[in-house]
Amino acid sequence: MRESNIDIRPVTPHLGAEISGIDLRAASDATIATVKHAFAEHAVLFFKDQHLSPDDLLAVTGRFGEVLRVPYVAGMASHPDIIAVLKEADERRISTFGGTWHSDFSFLPEPPDATLLQAAELPRLGGDTLWANQYLAYETLSDGLKRLLDPLFAVHTGWPHGTTGPGPDAAVSRSIKMTRNDPGADKEVLHPVVRVHPVTGRKALFVNPVYTQRFAEMSVAESKPLLDYLHQHCTRPEFQCRLRWQDGMLVMWDNRSTLHLAINDYDGERRLLYRTTLAGAQPRGIAHMESL
């Protein structure tokens, strides 16, 4: 049951909600249950006025699932399960962390369920983040294209920084320490092109232009025309919501049903956020769910 002091306001008709009237550090189990229900409905939640310490952030993250220490990106020395996402004012004309549409670490056998991001220091203007609803991306496809995609699997890979990422030699923020020295990180992982969300039961497209390389049993050249179309379709403006960050804001988003993009438009300004991640499970496709 929803608690009366929580205010949940959708920010677009189909994606995102702003939550106020809650202190996540002291939230009751009933309040967390309300938040989880809102998360299933809106997929991206913006919590205002959550001035969390690193320990607070980890504790809050743990209320929603298992905290994942992400591979390949070094965490903070004091809190290895937290990534400091920092771009200094003197770091100009570089790639920003998360600056291409993607779902976090989709190349893992068990991609993360969700990500939390806490604002610490913000530029005066710019540095917004966008999300796109992948339920709608699937639901607005033609019936013919759905029938084609429903049984397909796609190959996801994380090296070098994905298929359309900045590449291994691109200039990125010096705060982001990549630790991609494990040959296992280079392997190709198969995931269903259409995944069934384990909580909502809704179908969502699960491809992205950073980590999805090709369709299974097809070449890159054969896959490219359709993947290019899907990547363009997935991020149509009517599927999106946009956040202008505020001091003390915490955001949580569902990697199973959204893509996101960090806008890199604040050269000359310092921006610092702290990020945690919730562990996930192997994505399940339509055929698997229908067989249960």
N, C-alpha and C positions, 0 to 999 in steps of 0.2 A: 504494500500500500504506500502511496506517495505521502511523504511527510510535508506538513503544511508550510514549513519555513523555506522549502526549496522552490525556487522559481526557474522553470525550464522553458526557454523561449526558442523555437525554431528560427534559424537564420535564413533558410531558403525553404521552399516547399518540399524538397526531397532530400536535403543533406545538411547536417550540422545543427547544433543547438547550443545556446549559451545558458550556462547554469550559474545562478547566484544564490546567496542565502545559505551557503554551506562552507564549513571549514573541514576540508578533507582530513586534516590531521586528527580531528576529534570526532569524526563521523561514526555514527552507530551502525550496527549491522543492517538495520532497516534502511538507513540512508544509503549505504553502499548498494543494497538491493535495488533501490529506486534508481540510482545512477546506472547500474548494469542494465536495467530495463530501458532507460533512455538511450544508452549506448547501442543496444540492439536496434532501437527504432531509428536513431539519427546517424550512427556510424562515426561522427566526429563531434566531440564535446569540448566546449570552451568554458573553463572554470575561471571566474574572475576572483582577484584578490586572494591568491594562494601563495603567500610568501614563504616558500618551503626551503629549509636547509637541505643539503644533500642527504642527510639521514632521514629527514621527513619525506623527501621524494622517494627514496627506496621503500620506506614503510608504506606510503600511499600506493605505490606501484604494486606491492605485494598483496594489497587488499583485493586486487582485480585478477590475480593469477600468479604464475611462477615467473619470477624475474629471470631474464635471460642475459647472461654475459655474452654479448655478441662477438662472433669471431671476426678477425681481420681488421678491426678498428680498435686501437688501444683506448681503454677507459682511463679515468682519472687515477693518478697514483694513490690517492687517499680513498677513492671509491671506485674500484675497477668495474663495477656494474653500471656506472654512469659515464656517458660520453660528453665531454665539454665541446659544444659546437660553437667555435669562436672564429670570427673573422676580424682581424685588427684594422684600425683605421688606415694604416700604411700599406695594407695588402690590396692592391688595385689590379684590375684586369686579370683576375684569377677565376678559376672555377669555384663555385661555392658548393658546400656539402649538400647534396640533395637537389641540385639545380636542374634536373631533368625529370620528367614524369616517371614515376616508378612506384612499386610496392616494395617495402623494405626487405632486402635479403631474400627475394623470391627464388633465388638460385639454391637456397638451402633445401635439403630433403624435407625439413619441417620448418617452413618459413614462420616468422613471428606472427602471432595473432594481432598484437596491437603495439603502438608506440606512444610514449608520453614525452612531452617536451615542455620545459619550464623556462619562462622568460627571466633573464637575469639583468642583462644590459641591452638596451635597444637603440637603434639609430633614431634620429629625430623624425625622419621620414623614410619609407621604404622598408624592405625586408619582410614583406607580406608572405604568407603561405597559402597555396591553393590546394583544394582537394576535389576529386571527381568521383561521382557515384557510379560504381561498376555494376550494380543491379540494373540501373537505368540503361547503362551501355549495352547490356545483354537484352533487356526487355524491349528496347526500341529497334532491334535488328529485325529483318524480315524473317518470316517463318522458314523460308528456304535456307537462308544463311544459318539460322539456328540449327536446322537439321544437319547441315554440313559440319558445324563446329561442335555440336554436343558430344560426339564420340572421340574428338581429336585430343591428342596430347601435344604439348609444346616443350621444346628444349630450352631450359634456362641455364645461363652460365654467368659467373661473376668476374671472369678474367678476359681482357684487362679492363677492369672497372665496368664490366658489362659490354654490350654490343654497340651502344651509341653514347656511352659515358665519355668522360674527359680523356681516357686513355692513360697508360702507365706513366707517361712522361709529362702530363699536363701539370701546370702550376695550380696547386690547391693550397688552402689555408695551412700554415705551418703548425696549427694546433691539431690538425687531423693526422694522426700517426697511423698509417696503414701498415698492417702486419701480415700482408699477403705472401707469406713465405712457405705455405703448406701446399704441396702439389695436389692434395685432395681438394683444394678450393677451386681447381681448374676443371674439375670433372663436370660433365653435362648431367643435368637432373631433369627428369620428366615430370610435368604436372599437367592435370587436365586444363584444357583451354577454358572450359566452363566449370567452375567449382560450385558446389552446393554448400552454403554457409551452415556450419554445424549447430548454430543457435537459432537462426531465423528460418532455415530451410529454403531460403531464396537462392536463385541462381545468379552468379556474377561472372563476368568475363575476368579471366586471370592471365592476362598477358600485359607486358609493358615494354616500352621502347628501350629501356636500359638493359634488362637482363634476358628478355625473350629473344632467342637467336633464330629459331626456325620451328616448323612443325615436325613432329616425330615422323621418321621414314620419308622425309622430304629434304631436298637441298635448301640451302640458304636462298639461292636464286629463285627456286620454285615457290618458296614461302613468302618472299618479300612483298609481292603485290598485295596479298591479302593481309599480311601483318601491317603493312603501311596503312591500309585502309582502316583496320581495327584500331591502330594507335591514334589515328586522327579522329575516328569516331568516339573513342573512349573519353576524350577530353573536350567534348563539345561544351560550349559555355553554359548551356542549360543544365548540364550535369554537375556544375561546379558550385562550391562555396569558397569564399575568400576571407581570410583573417588579417586584420590589421592588429598587430600585437599590442598589448598593453602591459604596463608594469605589473608584475606579480601574476600574470596569466599562466595557467597550465592548460595544455591541450592534450587530449587523448584521441587517437584515431584507430580505426579498424583496417588493418592491412589486407584482410580477406575480402573486403568489399569496396575499397577505395584505392585510387592512386593519389599521389601528392607531389607537389613541386614547390621548392623554395626559390623565391624571386631574388635575383642577384642584382639589385639596383641601388646599392647604398655604399658605393666606393667612398672612402674618406670618413666613414663612420664605423665605430666599434659595435659589434653585435655578439652577444654571448647568450647561449641557451644551454640547458642541461637536459640530456635525453636518457630515458630508460626504455626497456623493451620487455614485452611479455612473450614468453615462449609459446610456440604453436604446435600444431600437429600436421601430419601429412595431408595435403588437400585431397578431398574426395570429389570425384566427378559424378555425373548424372547416372551412368551405368552402374557404378558401385552402390550408390544410394538406392537405386531401384531394386537391386538384388538383395537388399537387407530385409 
